[in-house]
Amino acid sequence: MDRLRNDVEHDVRFANIAIIEGNEASQFGIGIVSARIAEAVLRDERAVLPVGAFNADYGVTLSLPAVVGREGVSRILEPAMADEERQALRASAQVLREAVQRMSAGDPESTI
């Protein structure tokens, strides 16, 4: 299981590099994803796509699988996770909440 997890993590982290190496530009990946999301909204597909949406459970916008249709995100799906993975997601959400708070306060040290 650890090997599978490491392989998936590697693929996700380096997907953009693979696109750049194949096409010499990352805008193709961005364009294809944007077109797919627009298609799901325009056709009211209610497709499950990994998109960023505000998640009230975490108090911040996160990218998780979500049902996307004409109304935008109608439902956020949270995949089954091991305790370690859930703790890591909560920690990431905390970092994001803190960054938003710094930005809202006009913190000049904020890098986001």
The first five atom37 places (N, CA, C, CB, O) and aatype in JSON, in Angstrom:
{
  "aatype": [12, 3, 1, 10, 1, 2, 3, 19, 6, 8, 3, 19, 1, 13, 0, 2, 9, 0, 9, 9, 6, 7, 2, 6, 0, 15, 5, 13, 7, 9, 7, 9, 19, 15, 0, 1, 9, 0, 6, 0, 19, 10, 1, 3, 6, 1, 0, 19, 10, 14, 19, 7, 0, 13, 2, 0, 3, 18, 7, 19, 16, 10, 15, 10, 14, 0, 19, 19, 7, 1, 6, 7, 19, 15, 1, 9, 10, 6, 14, 0, 12, 0, 3, 6, 6, 1, 5, 0, 10, 1, 0, 15, 0, 5, 19, 10, 1, 6, 0, 19, 5, 1, 12, 15, 0, 7, 3, 14, 6, 15, 16, 9],
  "atom_mask": [
    [1, 1, 1, 1, 1],
    [1, 1, 1, 1, 1],
    [1, 1, 1, 1, 1],
    [1, 1, 1, 1, 1],
    [1, 1, 1, 1, 1],
    [1, 1, 1, 1, 1],
    [1, 1, 1, 1, 1],
    [1, 1, 1, 1, 1],
    [1, 1, 1, 1, 1],
    [1, 1, 1, 1, 1],
    [1, 1, 1, 1, 1],
    [1, 1, 1, 1, 1],
    [1, 1, 1, 1, 1],
    [1, 1, 1, 1, 1],
    [1, 1, 1, 1, 1],
    [1, 1, 1, 1, 1],
    [1, 1, 1, 1, 1],
    [1, 1, 1, 1, 1],
    [1, 1, 1, 1, 1],
    [1, 1, 1, 1, 1],
    [1, 1, 1, 1, 1],
    [1, 1, 1, 0, 1],
    [1, 1, 1, 1, 1],
    [1, 1, 1, 1, 1],
    [1, 1, 1, 1, 1],
    [1, 1, 1, 1, 1],
    [1, 1, 1, 1, 1],
    [1, 1, 1, 1, 1],
    [1, 1, 1, 0, 1],
    [1, 1, 1, 1, 1],
    [1, 1, 1, 0, 1],
    [1, 1, 1, 1, 1],
    [1, 1, 1, 1, 1],
    [1, 1, 1, 1, 1],
    [1, 1, 1, 1, 1],
    [1, 1, 1, 1, 1],
    [1, 1, 1, 1, 1],
    [1, 1, 1, 1, 1],
    [1, 1, 1, 1, 1],
    [1, 1, 1, 1, 1],
    [1, 1, 1, 1, 1],
    [1, 1, 1, 1, 1],
    [1, 1, 1, 1, 1],
    [1, 1, 1, 1, 1],
    [1, 1, 1, 1, 1],
    [1, 1, 1, 1, 1],
    [1, 1, 1, 1, 1],
    [1, 1, 1, 1, 1],
    [1, 1, 1, 1, 1],
    [1, 1, 1, 1, 1],
    [1, 1, 1, 1, 1],
    [1, 1, 1, 0, 1],
    [1, 1, 1, 1, 1],
    [1, 1, 1, 1, 1],
    [1, 1, 1, 1, 1],
    [1, 1, 1, 1, 1],
    [1, 1, 1, 1, 1],
    [1, 1, 1, 1, 1],
    [1, 1, 1, 0, 1],
    [1, 1, 1, 1, 1],
    [1, 1, 1, 1, 1],
    [1, 1, 1, 1, 1],
    [1, 1, 1, 1, 1],
    [1, 1, 1, 1, 1],
    [1, 1, 1, 1, 1],
    [1, 1, 1, 1, 1],
    [1, 1, 1, 1, 1],
    [1, 1, 1, 1, 1],
    [1, 1, 1, 0, 1],
    [1, 1, 1, 1, 1],
    [1, 1, 1, 1, 1],
    [1, 1, 1, 0, 1],
    [1, 1, 1, 1, 1],
    [1, 1, 1, 1, 1],
    [1, 1, 1, 1, 1],
    [1, 1, 1, 1, 1],
    [1, 1, 1, 1, 1],
    [1, 1, 1, 1, 1],
    [1, 1, 1, 1, 1],
    [1, 1, 1, 1, 1],
    [1, 1, 1, 1, 1],
    [1, 1, 1, 1, 1],
    [1, 1, 1, 1, 1],
    [1, 1, 1, 1, 1],
    [1, 1, 1, 1, 1],
    [1, 1, 1, 1, 1],
    [1, 1, 1, 1, 1],
    [1, 1, 1, 1, 1],
    [1, 1, 1, 1, 1],
    [1, 1, 1, 1, 1],
    [1, 1, 1, 1, 1],
    [1, 1, 1, 1, 1],
    [1, 1, 1, 1, 1],
    [1, 1, 1, 1, 1],
    [1, 1, 1, 1, 1],
    [1, 1, 1, 1, 1],
    [1, 1, 1, 1, 1],
    [1, 1, 1, 1, 1],
    [1, 1, 1, 1, 1],
    [1, 1, 1, 1, 1],
    [1, 1, 1, 1, 1],
    [1, 1, 1, 1, 1],
    [1, 1, 1, 1, 1],
    [1, 1, 1, 1, 1],
    [1, 1, 1, 1, 1],
    [1, 1, 1, 0, 1],
    [1, 1, 1, 1, 1],
    [1, 1, 1, 1, 1],
    [1, 1, 1, 1, 1],
    [1, 1, 1, 1, 1],
    [1, 1, 1, 1, 1],
    [1, 1, 1, 1, 1]
  ],
  "atom_positions": [
    [[0.82, -1.2, 0.0], [0.0, 0.0, 0.0], [0.86, 1.26, 0.0], [-0.93, 0.0, 1.2], [0.53, 2.24, -0.66]],
    [[1.98, 1.24, 0.75], [2.86, 2.4, 0.77], [3.45, 2.69, -0.6], [3.99, 2.19, 1.78], [3.6, 3.85, -0.98]],
    [[3.77, 1.64, -1.34], [4.33, 1.84, -2.68], [3.3, 2.5, -3.59], [4.79, 0.5, -3.28], [3.62, 3.44, -4.32]],
    [[2.07, 2.02, -3.55], [1.0, 2.6, -4.37], [0.82, 4.08, -4.0], [-0.34, 1.83, -4.18], [0.75, 4.94, -4.88]],
    [[0.75, 4.35, -2.73], [0.57, 5.74, -2.26], [1.73, 6.62, -2.75], [0.48, 5.78, -0.72], [1.5, 7.73, -3.23]],
    [[2.95, 6.14, -2.62], [4.11, 6.9, -3.07], [4.08, 7.12, -4.58], [5.4, 6.18, -2.67], [4.42, 8.2, -5.06]],
    [[3.67, 6.1, -5.33], [3.58, 6.23, -6.79], [2.53, 7.27, -7.18], [3.24, 4.87, -7.42], [2.77, 8.09, -8.07]],
    [[1.37, 7.24, -6.54], [0.31, 8.2, -6.85], [0.77, 9.61, -6.48], [-0.99, 7.84, -6.1], [0.58, 10.55, -7.25]],
    [[1.38, 9.74, -5.31], [1.87, 11.06, -4.89], [2.89, 11.6, -5.88], [2.48, 10.98, -3.49], [2.85, 12.78, -6.24]],
    [[3.8, 10.75, -6.33], [4.81, 11.16, -7.31], [4.15, 11.61, -8.61], [5.79, 10.01, -7.58], [4.49, 12.66, -9.15]],
    [[3.2, 10.82, -9.1], [2.52, 11.16, -10.36], [1.8, 12.5, -10.25], [1.53, 10.07, -10.74], [1.84, 13.3, -11.19]],
    [[1.13, 12.74, -9.13], [0.41, 14.01, -8.94], [1.38, 15.18, -8.87], [-0.45, 13.96, -7.66], [1.16, 16.21, -9.5]],
    [[2.44, 15.02, -8.12], [3.41, 16.11, -7.95], [4.11, 16.47, -9.26], [4.45, 15.72, -6.92], [4.44, 17.64, -9.48]],
    [[4.34, 15.49, -10.13], [5.13, 15.73, -11.32], [4.32, 15.72, -12.62], [6.22, 14.71, -11.41], [4.89, 15.69, -13.71]],
    [[3.0, 15.75, -12.51], [2.15, 15.73, -13.71], [2.42, 16.93, -14.6], [0.67, 15.7, -13.32], [2.5, 16.79, -15.82]],
    [[2.58, 18.11, -14.02], [2.82, 19.31, -14.82], [4.15, 19.2, -15.57], [2.82, 20.55, -13.92], [4.25, 19.63, -16.72]],
    [[5.14, 18.64, -14.94], [6.44, 18.47, -15.6], [6.29, 17.54, -16.8], [7.49, 17.91, -14.61], [6.89, 17.78, -17.85]],
    [[5.51, 16.49, -16.65], [5.29, 15.56, -17.77], [4.59, 16.27, -18.93], [4.45, 14.35, -17.31], [4.92, 16.02, -20.1]],
    [[3.65, 17.16, -18.63], [2.97, 17.91, -19.69], [3.97, 18.84, -20.39], [1.78, 18.74, -19.12], [4.0, 18.91, -21.62]],
    [[4.77, 19.54, -19.6], [5.75, 20.46, -20.17], [6.74, 19.7, -21.05], [6.5, 21.22, -19.06], [7.07, 20.16, -22.15]],
    [[7.22, 18.55, -20.58], [8.17, 17.77, -21.37], [7.55, 17.28, -22.67], [8.68, 16.58, -20.57], [8.23, 17.21, -23.69]],
    [[6.28, 16.94, -22.63], [5.61, 16.42, -23.82], [5.22, 17.51, -24.81], [0.0, 0.0, 0.0], [5.26, 17.29, -26.02]],
    [[4.83, 18.69, -24.31], [4.32, 19.75, -25.18], [5.13, 21.04, -25.12], [2.91, 20.05, -24.82], [4.85, 21.98, -25.86]],
    [[6.12, 21.07, -24.26], [6.94, 22.25, -24.03], [6.14, 23.43, -23.51], [7.65, 22.63, -25.31], [6.55, 24.58, -23.66]],
    [[4.99, 23.16, -22.91], [4.19, 24.22, -22.31], [3.15, 23.61, -21.39], [3.5, 25.08, -23.4], [2.57, 22.56, -21.69]],
    [[2.9, 24.26, -20.26], [1.92, 23.73, -19.31], [0.5, 24.25, -19.58], [2.33, 24.08, -17.9], [-0.46, 23.73, -19.03]],
    [[0.37, 25.29, -20.42], [-0.96, 25.85, -20.66], [-1.9, 24.85, -21.32], [-0.84, 27.1, -21.52], [-3.12, 25.0, -21.24]],
    [[-1.35, 23.84, -21.99], [-2.21, 22.82, -22.59], [-2.96, 22.04, -21.51], [-1.38, 21.87, -23.46], [-4.15, 21.78, -21.65]],
    [[-2.26, 21.67, -20.45], [-2.9, 20.97, -19.33], [-3.94, 21.85, -18.67], [0.0, 0.0, 0.0], [-5.04, 21.39, -18.37]],
    [[-3.6, 23.1, -18.43], [-4.54, 24.05, -17.82], [-5.76, 24.23, -18.72], [-3.85, 25.42, -17.54], [-6.89, 24.26, -18.24]],
    [[-5.53, 24.37, -20.0], [-6.63, 24.56, -20.95], [-7.56, 23.38, -21.02], [0.0, 0.0, 0.0], [-8.78, 23.54, -21.05]],
    [[-7.01, 22.18, -21.03], [-7.84, 20.98, -21.13], [-8.7, 20.81, -19.89], [-6.98, 19.74, -21.34], [-9.87, 20.44, -19.98]],
    [[-8.11, 21.09, -18.71], [-8.86, 20.97, -17.46], [-9.95, 22.03, -17.4], [-7.92, 21.09, -16.25], [-11.07, 21.74, -16.99]],
    [[-9.62, 23.25, -17.79], [-10.62, 24.33, -17.79], [-11.78, 24.01, -18.73], [-9.96, 25.67, -18.2], [-12.94, 24.23, -18.4]],
    [[-11.44, 23.48, -19.91], [-12.49, 23.11, -20.87], [-13.38, 22.0, -20.3], [-11.86, 22.65, -22.2], [-14.59, 22.03, -20.49]],
    [[-12.78, 21.04, -19.62], [-13.57, 19.93, -19.05], [-14.52, 20.42, -17.97], [-12.65, 18.85, -18.47], [-15.67, 19.98, -17.92]],
    [[-14.05, 21.33, -17.11], [-14.93, 21.88, -16.06], [-16.05, 22.68, -16.7], [-14.12, 22.76, -15.08], [-17.21, 22.56, -16.29]],
    [[-15.73, 23.51, -17.7], [-16.76, 24.3, -18.38], [-17.8, 23.39, -19.03], [-16.13, 25.23, -19.44], [-19.0, 23.67, -18.98]],
    [[-17.35, 22.33, -19.64], [-18.24, 21.36, -20.27], [-19.21, 20.76, -19.24], [-17.43, 20.25, -20.95], [-20.41, 20.64, -19.5]],
    [[-18.69, 20.38, -18.08], [-19.52, 19.8, -17.03], [-20.58, 20.79, -16.55], [-18.65, 19.35, -15.84], [-21.72, 20.41, -16.27]],
    [[-20.21, 22.06, -16.45], [-21.16, 23.08, -16.01], [-22.2, 23.35, -17.1], [-20.41, 24.4, -15.65], [-23.4, 23.33, -16.83]],
    [[-21.74, 23.58, -18.32], [-22.67, 23.93, -19.42], [-23.65, 22.81, -19.73], [-21.88, 24.26, -20.67], [-24.81, 23.07, -20.07]],
    [[-23.2, 21.58, -19.61], [-24.07, 20.43, -19.91], [-24.79, 19.89, -18.67], [-23.26, 19.33, -20.55], [-25.51, 18.9, -18.74]],
    [[-24.57, 20.55, -17.54], [-25.14, 20.13, -16.26], [-24.92, 18.63, -16.05], [-26.64, 20.46, -16.19], [-25.85, 17.89, -15.73]],
    [[-23.68, 18.21, -16.23], [-23.34, 16.79, -16.19], [-23.37, 16.17, -14.8], [-21.99, 16.58, -16.77], [-23.58, 14.97, -14.65]],
    [[-23.17, 16.99, -13.8], [-23.03, 16.48, -12.42], [-21.91, 15.43, -12.39], [-24.39, 15.86, -11.91], [-22.04, 14.35, -11.82]],
    [[-20.8, 15.8, -13.04], [-19.63, 14.93, -13.12], [-18.79, 15.07, -11.86], [-18.78, 15.28, -14.37], [-18.75, 16.13, -11.24]],
    [[-18.13, 14.0, -11.48], [-17.22, 14.05, -10.34], [-15.85, 14.45, -10.86], [-17.17, 12.66, -9.58], [-15.23, 13.73, -11.66]],
    [[-15.39, 15.61, -10.4], [-14.1, 16.16, -10.84], [-13.33, 16.66, -9.61], [-14.3, 17.31, -11.87], [-13.94, 17.1, -8.64]],
    [[-12.01, 16.6, -9.65], [-11.22, 17.13, -8.53], [-11.07, 18.64, -8.69], [-9.83, 16.45, -8.45], [-10.21, 19.1, -9.44]],
    [[-11.88, 19.41, -8.0], [-11.86, 20.88, -8.11], [-11.75, 21.51, -6.72], [-13.12, 21.4, -8.84], [-12.08, 20.89, -5.71]],
    [[-11.27, 22.73, -6.7], [-11.2, 23.48, -5.45], [-12.55, 24.12, -5.17], [0.0, 0.0, 0.0], [-13.13, 24.78, -6.03]],
    [[-13.04, 23.92, -3.96], [-14.3, 24.52, -3.52], [-14.22, 24.72, -2.01], [-15.53, 23.62, -3.92], [-13.53, 23.99, -1.3]],
    [[-14.95, 25.73, -1.52], [-14.95, 25.96, -0.08], [-15.55, 24.74, 0.61], [-15.74, 27.25, 0.28], [-16.62, 24.26, 0.24]],
    [[-14.84, 24.25, 1.61], [-15.28, 23.08, 2.37], [-15.54, 23.53, 3.8], [-14.22, 21.92, 2.31], [-14.6, 23.8, 4.55]],
    [[-16.8, 23.6, 4.18], [-17.18, 24.08, 5.51], [-16.59, 23.22, 6.62], [-18.69, 24.11, 5.65], [-16.29, 23.74, 7.7]],
    [[-16.41, 21.92, 6.38], [-15.84, 21.04, 7.4], [-14.41, 21.43, 7.77], [-15.87, 19.59, 6.92], [-13.97, 21.23, 8.9]],
    [[-13.69, 21.99, 6.8], [-12.3, 22.38, 7.02], [-12.13, 23.89, 7.12], [-11.43, 21.83, 5.9], [-11.06, 24.38, 7.5]],
    [[-13.17, 24.64, 6.79], [-13.13, 26.1, 6.9], [-12.25, 26.79, 5.89], [0.0, 0.0, 0.0], [-11.78, 27.9, 6.13]],
    [[-12.03, 26.14, 4.75], [-11.15, 26.7, 3.72], [-11.44, 26.02, 2.38], [-9.64, 26.53, 4.12], [-12.1, 24.98, 2.34]],
    [[-10.97, 26.61, 1.31], [-11.1, 25.99, -0.01], [-10.04, 24.91, -0.17], [-10.99, 27.05, -1.13], [-8.85, 25.15, 0.02]],
    [[-10.5, 23.72, -0.54], [-9.61, 22.58, -0.78], [-9.97, 21.93, -2.1], [-9.69, 21.54, 0.39], [-11.1, 22.06, -2.57]],
    [[-9.04, 21.26, -2.69], [-9.32, 20.48, -3.9], [-9.59, 19.04, -3.51], [-8.14, 20.57, -4.91], [-8.7, 18.31, -3.08]],
    [[-10.84, 18.65, -3.66], [-11.29, 17.29, -3.41], [-12.25, 16.91, -4.52], [-11.97, 17.16, -1.99], [-12.75, 17.8, -5.22]],
    [[-12.52, 15.64, -4.7], [-13.53, 15.27, -5.7], [-14.86, 15.92, -5.35], [-13.69, 13.72, -5.78], [-15.28, 15.93, -4.19]],
    [[-15.52, 16.47, -6.37], [-16.79, 17.15, -6.13], [-17.71, 16.92, -7.32], [-16.57, 18.67, -5.9], [-17.26, 16.69, -8.45]],
    [[-19.0, 16.98, -7.06], [-20.01, 16.86, -8.11], [-20.17, 18.25, -8.72], [-21.39, 16.3, -7.55], [-20.54, 19.2, -8.02]],
    [[-19.9, 18.36, -10.03], [-19.92, 19.65, -10.73], [-20.99, 19.62, -11.81], [-18.53, 19.97, -11.34], [-21.04, 18.72, -12.64]],
    [[-21.84, 20.63, -11.78], [-22.89, 20.78, -12.78], [-23.22, 22.24, -12.97], [0.0, 0.0, 0.0], [-22.41, 23.12, -12.67]],
    [[-24.4, 22.51, -13.47], [-24.82, 23.87, -13.79], [-24.71, 24.82, -12.61], [-26.24, 23.86, -14.3], [-24.39, 26.0, -12.78]],
    [[-24.97, 24.3, -11.41], [-24.92, 25.15, -10.21], [-23.52, 25.25, -9.63], [-25.87, 24.62, -9.15], [-23.33, 25.82, -8.55]],
    [[-22.54, 24.71, -10.31], [-21.18, 24.68, -9.8], [-20.97, 23.41, -9.0], [0.0, 0.0, 0.0], [-21.37, 22.33, -9.44]],
    [[-20.36, 23.52, -7.84], [-20.15, 22.36, -6.98], [-21.39, 22.15, -6.13], [-18.88, 22.54, -6.09], [-21.75, 23.01, -5.32]],
    [[-22.04, 21.02, -6.3], [-23.25, 20.74, -5.52], [-22.96, 19.84, -4.33], [-24.3, 20.1, -6.41], [-23.75, 19.78, -3.39]],
    [[-21.84, 19.14, -4.38], [-21.51, 18.21, -3.28], [-20.02, 17.92, -3.32], [-22.33, 16.89, -3.38], [-19.44, 17.68, -4.38]],
    [[-19.4, 17.94, -2.15], [-17.99, 17.59, -2.04], [-17.9, 16.16, -1.53], [-17.22, 18.59, -1.1], [-18.55, 15.8, -0.55]],
    [[-17.09, 15.35, -2.18], [-16.91, 13.96, -1.78], [-15.57, 13.83, -1.08], [-17.0, 13.0, -3.01], [-14.55, 14.29, -1.59]],
    [[-15.58, 13.2, 0.06], [-14.31, 12.99, 0.77], [-13.97, 11.52, 0.7], [-14.41, 13.48, 2.25], [-14.67, 10.68, 1.26]],
    [[-12.88, 11.2, 0.01], [-12.51, 9.79, -0.12], [-12.14, 9.17, 1.22], [-11.36, 9.63, -1.1], [-11.77, 9.88, 2.16]],
    [[-12.23, 7.86, 1.29], [-11.78, 7.15, 2.49], [-10.29, 7.39, 2.65], [-12.11, 5.62, 2.4], [-9.53, 7.33, 1.68]],
    [[-9.89, 7.66, 3.88], [-8.48, 7.94, 4.15], [-8.04, 7.23, 5.42], [-8.24, 9.46, 4.29], [-8.84, 6.97, 6.32]],
    [[-6.77, 6.91, 5.46], [-6.17, 6.41, 6.69], [-6.08, 7.58, 7.67], [-4.76, 5.76, 6.43], [-6.1, 8.74, 7.26]],
    [[-5.97, 7.28, 8.95], [-5.87, 8.34, 9.95], [-4.72, 9.29, 9.65], [-5.69, 7.73, 11.35], [-4.87, 10.5, 9.8]],
    [[-3.6, 8.75, 9.24], [-2.43, 9.58, 8.91], [-2.74, 10.54, 7.77], [-1.22, 8.69, 8.54], [-2.33, 11.71, 7.8]],
    [[-3.45, 10.06, 6.76], [-3.82, 10.9, 5.62], [-4.8, 11.99, 6.05], [-4.42, 10.04, 4.49], [-4.68, 13.14, 5.62]],
    [[-5.77, 11.64, 6.88], [-6.75, 12.61, 7.35], [-6.06, 13.7, 8.18], [-7.86, 11.92, 8.18], [-6.39, 14.88, 8.06]],
    [[-5.13, 13.3, 9.02], [-4.38, 14.28, 9.82], [-3.57, 15.2, 8.91], [-3.44, 13.56, 10.82], [-3.49, 16.41, 9.17]],
    [[-2.98, 14.66, 7.86], [-2.22, 15.48, 6.92], [-3.13, 16.46, 6.2], [-1.48, 14.6, 5.91], [-2.75, 17.61, 5.97]],
    [[-4.34, 16.03, 5.83], [-5.29, 16.93, 5.18], [-5.71, 18.04, 6.13], [-6.52, 16.14, 4.69], [-5.78, 19.2, 5.73]],
    [[-5.99, 17.7, 7.38], [-6.35, 18.71, 8.38], [-5.2, 19.71, 8.59], [-6.72, 18.03, 9.72], [-5.44, 20.91, 8.73]],
    [[-3.98, 19.2, 8.63], [-2.82, 20.09, 8.79], [-2.69, 21.03, 7.59], [-1.52, 19.26, 8.96], [-2.4, 22.21, 7.76]],
    [[-2.9, 20.51, 6.39], [-2.85, 21.35, 5.19], [-3.93, 22.42, 5.23], [-3.01, 20.49, 3.93], [-3.69, 23.58, 4.89]],
    [[-5.13, 22.03, 5.65], [-6.22, 23.0, 5.76], [-5.88, 24.09, 6.77], [-7.53, 22.29, 6.18], [-6.18, 25.26, 6.55]],
    [[-5.24, 23.71, 7.87], [-4.83, 24.69, 8.88], [-3.83, 25.69, 8.31], [-4.23, 23.98, 10.1], [-3.94, 26.89, 8.55]],
    [[-2.87, 25.2, 7.55], [-1.89, 26.08, 6.91], [-2.59, 27.05, 5.97], [-0.83, 25.24, 6.13], [-2.27, 28.24, 5.94]],
    [[-3.55, 26.55, 5.21], [-4.29, 27.42, 4.29], [-5.12, 28.47, 5.05], [-5.21, 26.58, 3.39], [-5.14, 29.63, 4.66]],
    [[-5.79, 28.05, 6.12], [-6.58, 29.01, 6.93], [-5.68, 30.11, 7.48], [-7.3, 28.29, 8.09], [-6.04, 31.28, 7.46]],
    [[-4.51, 29.73, 7.97], [-3.57, 30.72, 8.52], [-3.09, 31.67, 7.44], [-2.37, 30.01, 9.18], [-2.94, 32.87, 7.69]],
    [[-2.84, 31.17, 6.24], [-2.41, 32.03, 5.13], [-3.51, 33.02, 4.76], [-2.03, 31.17, 3.89], [-3.24, 34.19, 4.51]],
    [[-4.75, 32.55, 4.73], [-5.88, 33.44, 4.43], [-6.0, 34.52, 5.51], [-7.2, 32.63, 4.32], [-6.25, 35.68, 5.19]],
    [[-5.83, 34.14, 6.77], [-5.91, 35.11, 7.87], [-4.81, 36.17, 7.73], [-5.78, 34.39, 9.23], [-5.07, 37.35, 7.93]],
    [[-3.59, 35.74, 7.38], [-2.5, 36.71, 7.2], [-2.8, 37.65, 6.05], [-1.17, 35.98, 6.96], [-2.55, 38.86, 6.14]],
    [[-3.33, 37.1, 4.97], [-3.65, 37.94, 3.81], [-4.75, 38.93, 4.16], [-4.07, 37.07, 2.61], [-4.7, 40.1, 3.77]],
    [[-5.75, 38.47, 4.9], [-6.87, 39.33, 5.28], [-6.41, 40.45, 6.2], [-7.97, 38.51, 5.97], [-6.99, 41.53, 6.2]],
    [[-5.38, 40.19, 6.98], [-4.85, 41.18, 7.92], [-3.85, 42.11, 7.24], [-4.19, 40.49, 9.13], [-3.34, 43.04, 7.87]],
    [[-3.57, 41.87, 5.97], [-2.61, 42.69, 5.25], [-1.18, 42.47, 5.68], [0.0, 0.0, 0.0], [-0.37, 43.39, 5.64]],
    [[-0.86, 41.26, 6.1], [0.49, 40.91, 6.55], [1.47, 41.04, 5.39], [0.53, 39.48, 7.12], [1.33, 40.33, 4.4]],
    [[2.47, 41.93, 5.49], [3.42, 42.1, 4.4], [4.34, 40.89, 4.21], [4.26, 43.34, 4.64], [4.99, 40.76, 3.18]],
    [[4.39, 39.99, 5.21], [5.22, 38.78, 5.11], [4.5, 37.66, 4.38], [5.62, 38.31, 6.49], [5.1, 36.62, 4.07]],
    [[3.21, 37.86, 4.1], [2.44, 36.82, 3.43], [2.97, 36.62, 2.02], [0.94, 37.19, 3.39], [3.16, 37.58, 1.28]],
    [[3.21, 35.37, 1.66], [3.76, 35.06, 0.33], [2.71, 34.51, -0.61], [4.9, 34.07, 0.45], [3.02, 34.13, -1.73]],
    [[1.46, 34.47, -0.16], [0.41, 33.93, -1.02], [-0.37, 35.07, -1.63], [-0.53, 32.99, -0.23], [-1.3, 34.83, -2.39]]
  ]
}
